[in-house]
Amino acid sequence: MTTEPNTAPKMTARGVNVFYGDKQAIDDVSIDVYRDHVTAFIGPSGCGKSTFLRTLNRMNDTVAGARVTGDIRLDGEDIYAPEMDVVQLRARVGMVFQKPNPFPKSIFDNVAYGPKIHGLATSKSELEGIVESALTRAGLWGEVKDRLQDSGTALSGGQQQRLCIARAIAVDPETVLMDEPCSALDPIATAKIEELIHELRGRYAIVIVTHNMQQAARVSQRTAFFHLGKIVEYGATTDIFTNPREERTKDYITGRYG
């Protein structure tokens, strides 16, 4: 069963190339990301999945010698336009990294940080409401509501990662990028994050990079298979996993290389 998205894409990328110095890491990648579908990027290590993911909120801007060409748009707006406010962009396109990286602050302050700097709350009670709502959506409120002043770094790995997701969604982004969010976690914590992705789907456009094909099959509706900096195949997850069009996709899915 192929489900086609029923909305216009939230983000579009056309002919995107990424260079680090004179080495090309991404070669002519075009893709659409939809709000009602989780999009997974799969492929062997070093194939460009995370590099491409980072073009979607200009994280590559922080890498010396990185150059991005092509066209990337968020709701039709060119995110690389000179007038684009990168701080604002990263509030609209949030990021969750491979290793949980809570700030060395209290659980409350981790989540309140973004809403504070973006002026989203006019009062203390409003800020408390935003924090509670983000922690609830991240499936963490029940576990931490009595210890909001404890340090975020005192939580378990899985809880830290959910805290980072709460931090990303506290500013009410439009898109959430997740770069192998479960690779440092145990199976139980991983299952919780996957459950969370299901619950957040439709509220945000979600893009997840994963090296775990079973995970991609479980959480996404659309999958892009990257190899050597290019997208080999992109389509409905069920098609990619059960009926891939490309021989290279089939070889990767069946474990012939990777």
C-alpha positions in Angstrom: 0.0 0.0 0.0 1.5 3.3 -1.1 0.3 6.3 0.7 1.0 9.5 -1.1 1.2 12.7 1.0 -1.9 14.7 0.7 -0.3 18.1 1.5 2.2 20.3 -0.2 5.8 19.5 1.0 7.0 21.3 4.1 10.5 21.4 2.9 11.9 20.9 -0.6 15.5 20.4 -1.7 16.6 20.7 -5.3 20.0 19.9 -6.8 21.8 20.2 -3.4 25.6 19.7 -3.3 27.8 20.0 -0.3 31.6 20.5 -0.5 34.1 20.3 2.3 37.0 22.1 0.8 37.5 20.4 -2.5 35.8 17.1 -1.5 32.2 16.7 -2.6 30.1 15.0 0.1 26.6 15.4 -1.4 26.0 15.2 -5.1 22.8 16.7 -6.7 20.3 15.6 -4.0 16.6 16.5 -4.5 13.9 15.5 -2.0 10.5 16.7 -0.6 9.7 16.4 3.2 6.1 16.3 4.3 4.5 17.2 7.5 2.2 14.2 7.7 5.0 11.7 6.9 8.1 10.7 8.8 11.0 10.6 6.3 13.9 8.3 7.0 17.4 8.6 5.5 19.2 5.2 5.3 22.4 4.1 3.8 25.9 2.8 4.8 28.2 4.9 7.1 29.7 7.9 5.4 27.2 8.0 2.6 26.1 11.6 3.3 22.9 11.1 5.3 23.9 13.3 8.2 25.7 15.8 6.0 22.5 16.3 4.0 20.3 16.4 7.1 22.5 19.3 8.4 21.8 21.3 5.2 18.1 21.5 6.2 18.8 23.9 9.2 22.2 25.2 8.0 24.2 23.3 10.6 26.9 23.0 8.0 27.4 26.8 8.3 29.4 26.0 11.5 31.8 23.8 9.6 35.0 25.5 8.3 35.3 25.1 4.5 31.8 23.8 4.0 29.9 25.1 1.0 26.3 24.3 0.0 24.8 24.9 -3.4 21.4 24.2 -4.8 18.0 25.3 -3.5 16.4 24.4 -0.1 13.1 25.8 0.9 10.9 25.8 4.0 7.3 26.6 3.0 8.6 28.0 -0.2 11.1 30.3 1.5 14.8 30.0 0.5 16.6 29.1 3.7 20.0 30.1 2.3 18.8 33.6 1.3 21.0 36.3 2.7 18.0 37.8 4.7 17.2 34.5 6.4 17.8 34.7 10.1 19.6 31.5 11.0 18.7 31.6 14.7 15.0 31.9 13.7 15.5 29.1 11.1 16.9 26.8 13.7 13.9 27.5 15.9 11.6 26.5 13.0 13.8 23.5 12.1 14.9 21.8 15.3 17.6 19.3 15.7 18.1 16.2 17.9 21.6 14.8 17.8 23.1 11.3 18.0 24.3 11.6 21.5 22.0 13.2 24.0 23.4 16.7 24.8 21.4 18.3 27.5 22.7 21.7 28.7 24.4 21.5 32.2 21.3 23.2 33.6 18.2 22.0 35.4 15.6 19.9 33.5 13.3 23.0 33.6 15.9 25.3 32.2 16.9 22.9 29.4 13.3 23.1 28.1 12.7 26.8 29.0 15.9 28.0 27.3 14.5 28.2 23.7 11.1 29.8 24.6 13.0 32.4 26.8 15.4 33.5 24.1 12.7 33.6 21.4 10.4 35.5 23.7 7.6 32.9 23.5 6.4 33.4 27.1 5.2 36.6 28.6 5.0 35.4 32.2 6.5 32.8 34.5 3.3 30.8 34.5 3.2 30.8 30.7 6.8 29.5 30.6 5.9 26.8 33.1 3.0 25.8 30.8 5.3 25.6 27.8 7.8 23.5 29.7 5.1 21.1 30.9 3.5 20.8 27.5 6.9 20.1 25.8 7.9 17.5 28.5 4.4 15.9 28.1 4.7 15.7 24.4 8.2 14.2 24.8 6.8 11.5 27.1 8.9 12.6 30.0 6.6 14.7 32.2 5.5 11.9 34.4 9.0 10.9 35.2 10.5 14.3 36.0 7.6 16.5 37.2 8.8 16.3 40.8 12.5 17.0 40.0 12.4 19.8 37.5 15.3 21.5 39.3 17.6 18.5 39.1 20.3 18.7 36.5 19.4 17.4 33.0 22.7 15.5 32.9 21.6 13.4 35.9 18.9 11.7 33.8 19.4 8.3 32.1 20.6 8.3 28.5 17.1 7.6 27.2 15.6 10.3 29.4 18.3 12.7 28.3 17.4 12.1 24.7 13.7 12.7 25.4 14.7 15.9 27.2 16.6 17.0 24.1 13.4 16.3 22.0 11.4 18.3 24.6 13.9 21.1 24.2 13.6 21.0 20.4 9.8 21.1 20.4 9.4 23.7 23.2 9.8 26.5 20.6 7.1 24.9 18.5 9.2 24.2 15.4 7.7 23.2 12.1 10.3 20.5 11.3 12.3 18.3 13.6 15.5 16.7 12.4 16.8 13.6 14.2 20.4 12.4 13.5 20.5 8.8 14.7 18.7 9.7 17.9 18.7 6.1 19.2 22.2 4.9 18.4 23.5 5.6 21.9 20.4 4.1 23.6 19.4 0.7 24.9 16.4 -1.2 23.3 13.9 0.0 25.9 14.8 3.6 25.5 14.9 3.2 21.7 11.3 1.8 21.8 10.2 4.9 23.8 11.8 7.3 21.2 10.2 5.4 18.4 6.8 5.6 20.1 7.4 9.3 20.6 8.1 9.8 16.8 4.8 8.1 16.1 3.0 10.5 18.4 4.7 13.6 17.1 4.1 12.8 13.4 1.7 15.2 11.8 2.4 17.8 14.3 5.9 18.4 12.9 7.6 17.3 9.7 10.1 14.7 11.0 13.3 13.6 9.3 15.3 10.8 10.9 18.7 9.6 9.9 19.2 6.0 11.0 21.6 3.2 10.2 19.0 0.7 11.6 16.9 -0.4 8.7 14.3 -2.1 11.0 13.9 1.3 12.7 13.4 3.1 9.4 10.7 0.5 8.5 9.0 0.9 11.8 8.9 4.7 12.2 8.8 6.2 8.7 6.3 6.5 5.8 8.9 7.7 3.3 12.5 6.5 2.9 15.5 7.8 1.0 18.4 5.5 0.4 21.7 7.3 0.2 24.9 5.9 -1.3 28.2 7.8 -2.0 26.6 11.2 -1.5 23.6 10.6 -3.8 20.0 9.5 -3.3 19.7 6.2 -5.1 16.0 5.8 -4.4 13.3 7.7 -2.6 9.7 6.7 -2.1 7.1 5.1 0.2 8.9 3.1 2.9 6.9 0.0 2.2 8.0 0.1 -1.5 11.7 0.7 -0.7 11.7 -2.3 1.7 9.5 -4.8 -0.2 9.9 -3.8 -3.8 12.9 -1.5 -4.4 13.4 -0.4 -8.0 17.1 -0.2 -7.8 19.5 -3.1 -7.6 21.8 -1.2 -5.2 18.8 -0.6 -2.8 18.0 -4.2 -2.9 21.6 -5.2 -2.2 21.7 -2.8 0.8 18.3 -3.9 2.2 19.2 -7.6 1.9 22.5 -7.0 3.7 24.9 -7.6 0.7 26.8 -4.5 1.7 26.6 -1.7 4.2 
